[in-house]
Amino acid sequence: MTERVIKPLGRGFLFLDSHPAGCARVVREMAAEVEPRNPARRTALVIGSSSGYGLATTIAGLARYGVDGIGVSFEKAPTARRTATAGWYRTAETAALAAELGRSWSFVNADAFADTTKDEVLDLVAERLGGIDHLIYSVAAPRRVDPRNGETYQSALKTIGTPYSTKSLAYEDGQPVLQEVGIDVATDDELAQTVKVMGGEDWARWITALQERDLLKPGFNTVALTYIGSELTGPIYRQGSIGAAKADLEQTALKLAADGVTAMTSVNGAAVTQASSAIPGIGLYVSILHKVHGLQTPVQQSIALWDQLTGEAPLDLDDEGRIRLDRWELADDVQSAIRTQWESATATTIAEVADTEWFLAEVRRLYGFDVPGVNYEAETEVDVEWPT
């Protein structure tokens, strides 16, 4: 037993520790957003199940449709000096939720890119589920080691063609600060490496591995979660190096579909995630979006996704065959209101035009802090076991 008081220490949007009780409560709050349906037994494999939209999709499928499944993520265990990562604690609570709901869920803590991980996971699929109805791919990683050639690829957050500078939100002593951040141009090699990390190659390998083991059930479908976003963030996101990887993800869906697999990308709306908070401009954009319109939560969007994947609701596809869960965000009136606030954001007006207090609280919630009902002055057990 290792109990101690845990404080939100760190720099910028990165914290050294996570709060186990706060992370657990976040999972329960997410589950409380879900209205259950009468489930027919379905099975799912979620790659990237411990955070962001992958976590929301796991909880929504479990709580709404009683999905049984396997989640894969890569988290760090607690040490003598540090707590476990937030995803470790969220996974432990998700497993407890599944057990209370009488559902079968297994969670594998390993590198999703590795062939050994695929072998381990597919053995579990065969043993415990008998096959997969749905595969959700939600991986946001900074690097990837390709097990086929041993090469390590590193993703880059850069522009394509010309440098770019953008307004960006930061905090000093808890107070919002408006910065101007410059972004360099990606080299051809950096673009190629970013696509290798964040593109569709590994997603396709998971499908192939399942096919080779005859583990795709009749009616199987798969989605990779992605994001397009606003013209305001386009130069650094959709038209940048990350966007090149997202385009590859969409091309992979088309290739899989051409081979007879029901494969799509799901374009989610904006959210506060550990990955997005690190991208210049995104924090300011999301905090303005929340100010002028509010956000659909990841769970709300994941409910809509499951309703479509299960056939309870028709697929909402665009002309390129992508599921669109972001129409609320990209509506003309919403984007017009955001642009007005964006253009008026200055060092003196930042706290007025953007919901900066809310955004900082949401970032802290990613690590289990600022969660109502949690006593942060109390000692908390940090040695939580990974669910077995």
GISULCOR-V987627 format. One record per run of one state. SS is the DSSP state (H for helix, E for strand, C for the rest). FROM is the first residue (numbers start at 0). TO is the last residue. Records with the same first field share a line. If there is no record, write none. Layout:
SS: FROM-TO + FROM-TO
This chain:
C: 0-1 + 4-8 + 11-12 + 15-18 + 32-41 + 47-50 + 65-66 + 73-84 + 100-103 + 109-113 + 129-130 + 137-141 + 145-150 + 154-157 + 159-162 + 172-173 + 183-183 + 185-186 + 198-199 + 212-214 + 226-229 + 234-239 + 258-260 + 267-274 + 278-280 + 292-296 + 309-315 + 317-321 + 324-325 + 330-330 + 344-348 + 353-354 + 365-378 + 381-387
E: 2-3 + 9-10 + 13-14 + 42-46 + 67-72 + 104-108 + 131-136 + 142-144 + 151-153 + 158-158 + 163-171 + 174-182 + 184-184 + 215-225 + 261-266 + 316-316 + 322-323 + 379-380
H: 19-31 + 51-64 + 85-99 + 114-128 + 187-197 + 200-211 + 230-233 + 240-257 + 275-277 + 281-291 + 297-308 + 326-329 + 331-343 + 349-352 + 355-364
